[in-house]
């Protein structure tokens, strides 16, 4: 199989050949004419200038570099990212699990439909799943839909300057991390999707429509192609996802659904490993560019962290995400208190209060960030208390979800 380098060069050389079809040919009047009927004078345009105009060079190294060359919006940030690339390479080996036979796969948690007792196995599996109440089912479906939008998240990673995979098979540390992370995350949506299918309590077509809508709608967390912003976001979001899956699993176990509890624990474990990697990347950025990182971190927190499924819709309910999020908060799966706790964890993880060598502006950002978790927590508690008082004598209004055939949760 040809290497990515040789394939890329071969492709460009083929393009160069097509350009050669329009190359100048000498005429009797010593002027140069092309098949595009454009006449050039060799005394005015040299061969090298002609190649430069056409964007063609026959030097292999130059051709390959042209594939990866770009003008960066954040050149200083890219320098830092390139400096910590060896750490990303180490994370590929130390954090990501082995692939193939040695890695866990969705089928490890599902009934074996190839066995002679496949029907009995599925019946037993479904019987245990009947204990999952509709409100927990809604949160599980929302989490699964979020995981299934993985193509959007890999696309996002490839927008971070200096972290992209320019050929799709690049052997750079960041490209290998991106593909390895994606391959592990891919199992989460697969497993939850198959679990819900076998459970038999969901309208899977409605769920699939939601997944397609979410991927089509895309997602913009405000990273702006900046790797600093990107890693602040992923540091936060991976922890949030770990908390959500972990809490769903705990509630499922309380309802006697041990299969789902095991599934959620496995997925939460993956998110925990990924969380540590992204937080390590951010810590290394902070060591090398404390002022730049502090500025980005403060700006990201002022805008709040966007949840990756905010654009979800089933094509029927325009408030689907708000309804799903409301159920998750009522169950205590993921709340505003968790948001404040994550922020406090990140500040502590990066030892924000002891960072030295900050500029005056960065000092202000650090002060703001260190006070922010408690501020968020107070606001969250105040909001939750108001809701509690307002609903003490009122039954919570349940919402209908197409995901569960119009039942309410």
Number of C-alpha atoms within 10 A of each C-alpha: 4 8 10 15 17 12 13 17 20 15 12 19 18 12 12 17 13 11 14 14 12 14 19 21 14 13 9 6 6 11 14 19 17 15 11 10 10 11 13 16 13 14 9 7 13 12 11 11 11 15 17 11 10 13 12 19 16 12 10 16 11 12 19 16 10 12 14 11 9 10 7 13 12 15 13 12 21 19 13 19 25 18 14 17 19 14 17 26 17 14 22 21 12 12 18 19 16 14 12 8 7 8 10 15 16 17 13 10 16 17 19 14 13 8 10 9 11 13 14 13 16 16 14 12 18 19 12 16 23 15 14 20 12 17 18 19 20 22 24 24 20 23 21 21 24 22 23 24 24 19 13 17 20 15 14 19 23 19 18 22 24 24 24 23 22 14 14 12 13 16 13 17 21 26 23 21 24 20 18 19 18 16 14 20 18 17 19 25 20 16 21 23 22 14 21 21 14 17 18 13 17 20 16 18 12 18 22 16 16 25 23 16 17 23 20 13 15 18 20 15 17 15 19 15 19 21 26 27 22 23 23 23 24 21 23 19 21 22 24 23 21 21 19 22 25 23 21 27 27 18 18 23 17 13 16 15 21 16 17 24 21 17 23 25 18 18 22 25 15 21 24 17 18 23 21 17 25 23 22 19 21 25 21 18 22 19 14 15 16 20 22 17 21 25 18 20 20 19 14 19 15 12 10 13 16 14 16 19 21 18 19 29 21 22 12 11 13 12 13 22 18 12 17 21 19 18 21 23 16 13 16 16 21 22 19 17 19 20 21 19 17 19 20 19 15 19 18 13 13 17 11 18 13 9 15 11 11 16 13 10 11 19 18 14 19 23 13 14 23 16 12 19 21 16 12 19 18 14 15 18 13 12 12 17 12 11 11 12 10 10 12 9 8 9 7 10 9 13 15 15 21 20 23 20 13 12 13 15 21
